[in-house]
Amino acid sequence: MTIMKMSIPGRCSMVALIVLVAGALPGAAWDYEGHRTVNQLALASLPTNFPAFIFTAAARERIAFLAGEPDRWRNTPDPALKHFNNPDHYFDLEDLPSARLEPAALGPFRFDFAVQLARARAARAEGFPAVDPPKDPDHTRALAGFLPWTITEYQGKLKSGFSYLREFERAGHPGEIANARENIIYIMGIMGHFVGDGAQPLHTTRHHHGWVGANPNHYSTNYSIHAWIDGGYLNQFGVTTDKLLPKVRPARALSFDRPGAGRTNVFPVVLAYLIEQHQQVEPLYRLEKAGQLSGRRELNEEGYDFITGQVIRAGQMLGDLWVTAWQQAPPDNFLRSQLEKRKLPRDKEKVPPAR
């Protein structure tokens, strides 16, 4: 969502309207422009030897456009789509202690986690917020969210895309190569949305739309705080890609030397990224309480650095994940064998018949 340039009073009124309207939506992270910025920062971080087709103007624009696609899915009032899509955007880490789960005990399979959570709720229902069925038409209120699994799964899809692209580039038709490249562009764009979600601290916490439960520090309980961080602040203070580009470092392949990571399992690295963002939840609420994230006065440098730092962090993580998928993509041996079989009859046709 974008707004026109206008005088500060007019802009404040418009931002207030954005917050009022967006606050009724179920937790979009960053607005469209913010998600575009994350994808554009990631693109700027890529090494020059990354596949060249990604650097065309058309591919860059499509990847930026697709940054908003998973939020567009949320605009359709279809319960099955909401049930599938909405939990992919968040992960309430406070639900782990309630379920007596440690992050180290989590694995890369989302349905294993769903079973663990369901068993914990059945055994210790009192440790979880109650669910009011009439307010849960898409059956997502009892879920902690699947964001780390979503990012991990898109990483796997991207590796697959690079794997089969290499086989088509070696022995495929031009149309197959073009389609494989378009698939990679699509996956990169969609994946960027969820990595961007992860850097918005309110997507890692039960306190996503204002502080809930015990509140000894008197943090804001205002539901609209989420929409203000997502888009109101970014629009109010003109956070753009061009302003953040100088702070972006080159993308690099992720390290898998963390315990439990294995040689190619990105899940522990993704989970660590989300835990690091969750550690920013209280700092965010403290800044808001101190008025340092307010749009009602001059820009506060500490608040600005906090918000833009999170956007940059998302772009960096996304670039690293893209590079890692590209470098780790294994040979697609099945596709290679099928392309070889397809090629054999043509080769035989060139052999003169035996006399």
C-alpha positions as a Python dict, from the first residue, in 0.01 Angstrom:
ca = {
    (1, 'M'): (0, 0, 0),
    (2, 'T'): (142, 340, -95),
    (3, 'I'): (33, 693, -13),
    (4, 'M'): (74, 1019, -201),
    (5, 'K'): (322, 1279, -89),
    (6, 'M'): (144, 1547, 109),
    (7, 'S'): (191, 1786, 394),
    (8, 'I'): (279, 1635, 733),
    (9, 'P'): (-70, 1691, 882),
    (10, 'G'): (-227, 1532, 576),
    (11, 'R'): (16, 1244, 585),
    (12, 'C'): (-52, 1183, 952),
    (13, 'S'): (-424, 1164, 880),
    (14, 'M'): (-366, 924, 594),
    (15, 'V'): (-135, 706, 803),
    (16, 'A'): (-394, 699, 1079),
    (17, 'L'): (-649, 578, 824),
    (18, 'I'): (-409, 308, 703),
    (19, 'V'): (-356, 190, 1059),
    (20, 'L'): (-728, 187, 1130),
    (21, 'V'): (-807, -18, 821),
    (22, 'A'): (-502, -247, 829),
    (23, 'G'): (-550, -309, 1198),
    (24, 'A'): (-861, -508, 1114),
    (25, 'L'): (-658, -745, 898),
    (26, 'P'): (-503, -1060, 1047),
    (27, 'G'): (-137, -967, 1081),
    (28, 'A'): (17, -883, 748),
    (29, 'A'): (391, -826, 801),
    (30, 'W'): (537, -511, 650),
    (31, 'D'): (315, -364, 382),
    (32, 'Y'): (362, -432, 11),
    (33, 'E'): (627, -163, -25),
    (34, 'G'): (816, -302, 274),
    (35, 'H'): (812, -653, 130),
    (36, 'R'): (923, -519, -210),
    (37, 'T'): (1214, -351, -35),
    (38, 'V'): (1318, -677, 134),
    (39, 'N'): (1323, -861, -200),
    (40, 'Q'): (1504, -574, -372),
    (41, 'L'): (1772, -560, -101),
    (42, 'A'): (1823, -935, -138),
    (43, 'L'): (1859, -898, -515),
    (44, 'A'): (2118, -624, -465),
    (45, 'S'): (2318, -852, -236),
    (46, 'L'): (2359, -1135, -490),
    (47, 'P'): (2704, -1214, -632),
    (48, 'T'): (2770, -1127, -995),
    (49, 'N'): (2810, -1496, -1086),
    (50, 'F'): (2454, -1577, -972),
    (51, 'P'): (2244, -1699, -1271),
    (52, 'A'): (2226, -1406, -1510),
    (53, 'F'): (1855, -1438, -1594),
    (54, 'I'): (1773, -1316, -1241),
    (55, 'F'): (1936, -980, -1313),
    (56, 'T'): (1714, -882, -1606),
    (57, 'A'): (1481, -590, -1544),
    (58, 'A'): (1174, -811, -1597),
    (59, 'A'): (1292, -1075, -1349),
    (60, 'R'): (1382, -816, -1085),
    (61, 'E'): (1042, -654, -1113),
    (62, 'R'): (858, -985, -1097),
    (63, 'I'): (1051, -1091, -787),
    (64, 'A'): (969, -757, -626),
    (65, 'F'): (601, -784, -723),
    (66, 'L'): (572, -1139, -588),
    (67, 'A'): (687, -1017, -247),
    (68, 'G'): (326, -921, -183),
    (69, 'E'): (161, -1234, -322),
    (70, 'P'): (107, -1434, 2),
    (71, 'D'): (-70, -1133, 155),
    (72, 'R'): (-294, -1108, -152),
    (73, 'W'): (-399, -1468, -86),
    (74, 'R'): (-513, -1353, 257),
    (75, 'N'): (-759, -1105, 104),
    (76, 'T'): (-980, -1386, -28),
    (77, 'P'): (-1250, -1487, 226),
    (78, 'D'): (-1204, -1858, 165),
    (79, 'P'): (-1169, -2056, 492),
    (80, 'A'): (-968, -2339, 334),
    (81, 'L'): (-720, -2093, 184),
    (82, 'K'): (-694, -1903, 512),
    (83, 'H'): (-643, -2226, 705),
    (84, 'F'): (-358, -2322, 474),
    (85, 'N'): (-197, -1980, 425),
    (86, 'N'): (-238, -1773, 740),
    (87, 'P'): (-26, -1985, 981),
    (88, 'D'): (262, -1975, 734),
    (89, 'H'): (318, -1607, 819),
    (90, 'Y'): (402, -1635, 1191),
    (91, 'F'): (544, -1844, 1473),
    (92, 'D'): (441, -1766, 1832),
    (93, 'L'): (750, -1876, 2020),
    (94, 'E'): (579, -1836, 2358),
    (95, 'D'): (373, -2144, 2274),
    (96, 'L'): (683, -2366, 2296),
    (97, 'P'): (717, -2348, 2677),
    (98, 'S'): (342, -2400, 2707),
    (99, 'A'): (384, -2718, 2504),
    (100, 'R'): (699, -2808, 2702),
    (101, 'L'): (902, -2799, 2383),
    (102, 'E'): (1253, -2664, 2340),
    (103, 'P'): (1364, -2512, 2008),
    (104, 'A'): (1637, -2776, 1987),
    (105, 'A'): (1366, -3046, 1995),
    (106, 'L'): (1198, -2913, 1680),
    (107, 'G'): (1266, -3079, 1347),
    (108, 'P'): (1219, -2973, 984),
    (109, 'F'): (885, -3154, 936),
    (110, 'R'): (585, -2930, 993),
    (111, 'F'): (332, -3205, 1055),
    (112, 'D'): (551, -3359, 1323),
    (113, 'F'): (531, -3024, 1501),
    (114, 'A'): (154, -3006, 1448),
    (115, 'V'): (119, -3344, 1619),
    (116, 'Q'): (345, -3236, 1906),
    (117, 'L'): (142, -2921, 1958),
    (118, 'A'): (-192, -3103, 1941),
    (119, 'R'): (-77, -3356, 2201),
    (120, 'A'): (43, -3079, 2431),
    (121, 'R'): (-287, -2893, 2403),
    (122, 'A'): (-481, -3208, 2480),
    (123, 'A'): (-267, -3282, 2785),
    (124, 'R'): (-230, -2928, 2920),
    (125, 'A'): (-512, -2717, 2781),
    (126, 'E'): (-485, -2476, 3073),
    (127, 'G'): (-142, -2364, 2953),
    (128, 'F'): (-276, -2226, 2625),
    (129, 'P'): (-510, -1936, 2545),
    (130, 'A'): (-869, -2055, 2512),
    (131, 'V'): (-1011, -2074, 2160),
    (132, 'D'): (-1359, -1938, 2094),
    (133, 'P'): (-1495, -2150, 1803),
    (134, 'P'): (-1720, -1879, 1654),
    (135, 'K'): (-1413, -1656, 1628),
    (136, 'D'): (-1208, -1930, 1465),
    (137, 'P'): (-1379, -2004, 1131),
    (138, 'D'): (-1052, -2106, 962),
    (139, 'H'): (-938, -2326, 1255),
    (140, 'T'): (-605, -2149, 1306),
    (141, 'R'): (-639, -2003, 1657),
    (142, 'A'): (-499, -2317, 1820),
    (143, 'L'): (-189, -2313, 1599),
    (144, 'A'): (144, -2159, 1693),
    (145, 'G'): (219, -2089, 1327),
    (146, 'F'): (448, -2260, 1077),
    (147, 'L'): (681, -1980, 963),
    (148, 'P'): (1015, -2164, 1014),
    (149, 'W'): (882, -2465, 823),
    (150, 'T'): (745, -2244, 546),
    (151, 'I'): (1083, -2079, 488),
    (152, 'T'): (1260, -2416, 503),
    (153, 'E'): (1019, -2569, 253),
    (154, 'Y'): (1063, -2281, 8),
    (155, 'Q'): (1438, -2324, 43),
    (156, 'G'): (1389, -2687, -64),
    (157, 'K'): (1172, -2582, -358),
    (158, 'L'): (1436, -2334, -471),
    (159, 'K'): (1711, -2595, -453),
    (160, 'S'): (1493, -2824, -663),
    (161, 'G'): (1436, -2545, -913),
    (162, 'F'): (1808, -2485, -960),
    (163, 'S'): (1867, -2861, -985),
    (164, 'Y'): (1623, -2921, -1268),
    (165, 'L'): (1712, -2594, -1443),
    (166, 'R'): (2070, -2721, -1480),
    (167, 'E'): (1946, -3041, -1640),
    (168, 'F'): (1719, -2857, -1882),
    (169, 'E'): (2001, -2616, -1971),
    (170, 'R'): (2219, -2918, -2046),
    (171, 'A'): (1972, -3123, -2251),
    (172, 'G'): (1634, -2953, -2263),
    (173, 'H'): (1435, -2751, -2514),
    (174, 'P'): (1435, -2367, -2505),
    (175, 'G'): (1077, -2365, -2379),
    (176, 'E'): (1164, -2596, -2090),
    (177, 'I'): (1457, -2378, -1993),
    (178, 'A'): (1241, -2066, -2001),
    (179, 'N'): (973, -2229, -1788),
    (180, 'A'): (1227, -2358, -1535),
    (181, 'R'): (1370, -2008, -1502),
    (182, 'E'): (1024, -1861, -1450),
    (183, 'N'): (961, -2116, -1175),
    (184, 'I'): (1276, -2007, -995),
    (185, 'I'): (1175, -1641, -1021),
    (186, 'Y'): (834, -1726, -875),
    (187, 'I'): (977, -1927, -584),
    (188, 'M'): (1234, -1659, -503),
    (189, 'G'): (966, -1389, -495),
    (190, 'I'): (721, -1583, -277),
    (191, 'M'): (996, -1705, -45),
    (192, 'G'): (1102, -1345, 14),
    (193, 'H'): (767, -1263, 165),
    (194, 'F'): (802, -1516, 444),
    (195, 'V'): (1164, -1428, 521),
    (196, 'G'): (1044, -1068, 546),
    (197, 'D'): (766, -1174, 782),
    (198, 'G'): (1027, -1331, 1007),
    (199, 'A'): (1214, -1003, 1056),
    (200, 'Q'): (903, -826, 1182),
    (201, 'P'): (934, -917, 1553),
    (202, 'L'): (557, -916, 1602),
    (203, 'H'): (539, -1223, 1376),
    (204, 'T'): (733, -1427, 1627),
    (205, 'T'): (520, -1364, 1933),
    (206, 'R'): (187, -1407, 2104),
    (207, 'H'): (194, -1028, 2155),
    (208, 'H'): (141, -962, 1785),
    (209, 'H'): (-142, -709, 1812),
    (210, 'G'): (-62, -547, 2145),
    (211, 'W'): (66, -700, 2467),
    (212, 'V'): (-158, -976, 2606),
    (213, 'G'): (-173, -1129, 2953),
    (214, 'A'): (41, -1008, 3242),
    (215, 'N'): (186, -667, 3156),
    (216, 'P'): (405, -541, 3442),
    (217, 'N'): (595, -304, 3210),
    (218, 'H'): (272, -147, 3084),
    (219, 'Y'): (345, -204, 2716),
    (220, 'S'): (90, -101, 2457),
    (221, 'T'): (-221, -316, 2426),
    (222, 'N'): (-331, -126, 2117),
    (223, 'Y'): (-435, -369, 1842),
    (224, 'S'): (-317, -130, 1571),
    (225, 'I'): (49, -139, 1677),
    (226, 'H'): (104, -424, 1430),
    (227, 'A'): (-23, -232, 1129),
    (228, 'W'): (173, 78, 1234),
    (229, 'I'): (501, -116, 1239),
    (230, 'D'): (416, -299, 915),
    (231, 'G'): (337, 2, 703),
    (232, 'G'): (237, 318, 882),
    (233, 'Y'): (588, 387, 1010),
    (234, 'L'): (754, 299, 679),
    (235, 'N'): (525, 535, 490),
    (236, 'Q'): (542, 812, 746),
    (237, 'F'): (920, 836, 737),
    (238, 'G'): (978, 741, 374),
    (239, 'V'): (1169, 416, 420),
    (240, 'T'): (1272, 318, 67),
    (241, 'T'): (1502, 67, -98),
    (242, 'D'): (1740, 336, -223),
    (243, 'K'): (1797, 465, 132),
    (244, 'L'): (1883, 121, 266),
    (245, 'L'): (2097, -17, -20),
    (246, 'P'): (2426, 133, 107),
    (247, 'K'): (2392, -75, 427),
    (248, 'V'): (2355, -411, 250),
    (249, 'R'): (2650, -651, 253),
    (250, 'P'): (2712, -913, -19),
    (251, 'A'): (2512, -1234, 23),
    (252, 'R'): (2700, -1540, 143),
    (253, 'A'): (2624, -1908, 179),
    (254, 'L'): (2489, -1998, 521),
    (255, 'S'): (2697, -2195, 767),
    (256, 'F'): (2568, -2536, 872),
    (257, 'D'): (2803, -2590, 1163),
    (258, 'R'): (2525, -2540, 1418),
    (259, 'P'): (2431, -2845, 1628),
    (260, 'G'): (2168, -3051, 1451),
    (261, 'A'): (2197, -2860, 1127),
    (262, 'G'): (2353, -3140, 926),
    (263, 'R'): (2520, -3073, 593),
    (264, 'T'): (2222, -2924, 411),
    (265, 'N'): (1942, -2893, 669),
    (266, 'V'): (1860, -2523, 678),
    (267, 'F'): (1584, -2554, 941),
    (268, 'P'): (1801, -2492, 1251),
    (269, 'V'): (1951, -2185, 1083),
    (270, 'V'): (1605, -2050, 996),
    (271, 'L'): (1480, -2120, 1347),
    (272, 'A'): (1782, -1938, 1495),
    (273, 'Y'): (1700, -1640, 1270),
    (274, 'L'): (1343, -1628, 1405),
    (275, 'I'): (1458, -1664, 1765),
    (276, 'E'): (1691, -1369, 1713),
    (277, 'Q'): (1398, -1161, 1584),
    (278, 'H'): (1185, -1272, 1878),
    (279, 'Q'): (1448, -1122, 2107),
    (280, 'Q'): (1355, -786, 1956),
    (281, 'V'): (990, -801, 2069),
    (282, 'E'): (1042, -628, 2404),
    (283, 'P'): (1288, -371, 2261),
    (284, 'L'): (1017, -285, 2006),
    (285, 'Y'): (756, -240, 2277),
    (286, 'R'): (999, -33, 2485),
    (287, 'L'): (1068, 197, 2191),
    (288, 'E'): (695, 232, 2129),
    (289, 'K'): (632, 309, 2496),
    (290, 'A'): (904, 578, 2493),
    (291, 'G'): (748, 741, 2186),
    (292, 'Q'): (1048, 657, 1969),
    (293, 'L'): (833, 482, 1709),
    (294, 'S'): (568, 752, 1704),
    (295, 'G'): (459, 934, 1392),
    (296, 'R'): (341, 1235, 1588),
    (297, 'R'): (676, 1408, 1612),
    (298, 'E'): (1015, 1434, 1442),
    (299, 'L'): (1184, 1113, 1334),
    (300, 'N'): (1362, 945, 1625),
    (301, 'E'): (1696, 806, 1516),
    (302, 'E'): (1690, 505, 1751),
    (303, 'G'): (1341, 404, 1639),
    (304, 'Y'): (1429, 456, 1273),
    (305, 'D'): (1746, 248, 1304),
    (306, 'F'): (1548, -29, 1474),
    (307, 'I'): (1281, -55, 1202),
    (308, 'T'): (1516, -16, 907),
    (309, 'G'): (1760, -257, 1069),
    (310, 'Q'): (1491, -526, 1071),
    (311, 'V'): (1411, -466, 703),
    (312, 'I'): (1781, -489, 616),
    (313, 'R'): (1818, -803, 827),
    (314, 'A'): (1540, -967, 625),
    (315, 'G'): (1700, -871, 294),
    (316, 'Q'): (2036, -1008, 407),
    (317, 'M'): (1888, -1338, 527),
    (318, 'L'): (1693, -1375, 205),
    (319, 'G'): (1999, -1316, -12),
    (320, 'D'): (2193, -1569, 194),
    (321, 'L'): (1916, -1827, 157),
    (322, 'W'): (1898, -1774, -221),
    (323, 'V'): (2274, -1815, -260),
    (324, 'T'): (2275, -2121, -36),
    (325, 'A'): (1999, -2290, -237),
    (326, 'W'): (2181, -2217, -562),
    (327, 'Q'): (2513, -2351, -434),
    (328, 'Q'): (2362, -2656, -264),
    (329, 'A'): (2135, -2765, -549),
    (330, 'P'): (2218, -3133, -611),
    (331, 'P'): (2206, -3305, -950),
    (332, 'D'): (1855, -3404, -1055),
    (333, 'N'): (1954, -3754, -1155),
    (334, 'F'): (1602, -3870, -1235),
    (335, 'L'): (1538, -3583, -1475),
    (336, 'R'): (1882, -3634, -1628),
    (337, 'S'): (1801, -3999, -1699),
    (338, 'Q'): (1467, -3906, -1854),
    (339, 'L'): (1627, -3645, -2078),
    (340, 'E'): (1889, -3898, -2183),
    (341, 'K'): (1615, -4146, -2278),
    (342, 'R'): (1440, -3876, -2477),
    (343, 'K'): (1762, -3801, -2661),
    (344, 'L'): (1847, -4162, -2749),
    (345, 'P'): (1586, -4211, -3025),
    (346, 'R'): (1710, -3896, -3201),
    (347, 'D'): (2068, -4022, -3187),
    (348, 'K'): (1960, -4355, -3333),
    (349, 'E'): (1788, -4180, -3621),
    (350, 'K'): (2122, -4032, -3723),
    (351, 'V'): (2287, -4374, -3750),
    (352, 'P'): (2270, -4512, -4106),
    (353, 'P'): (2067, -4834, -4123),
    (354, 'A'): (2268, -5156, -4130),
    (355, 'R'): (2306, -5315, -4476),
}
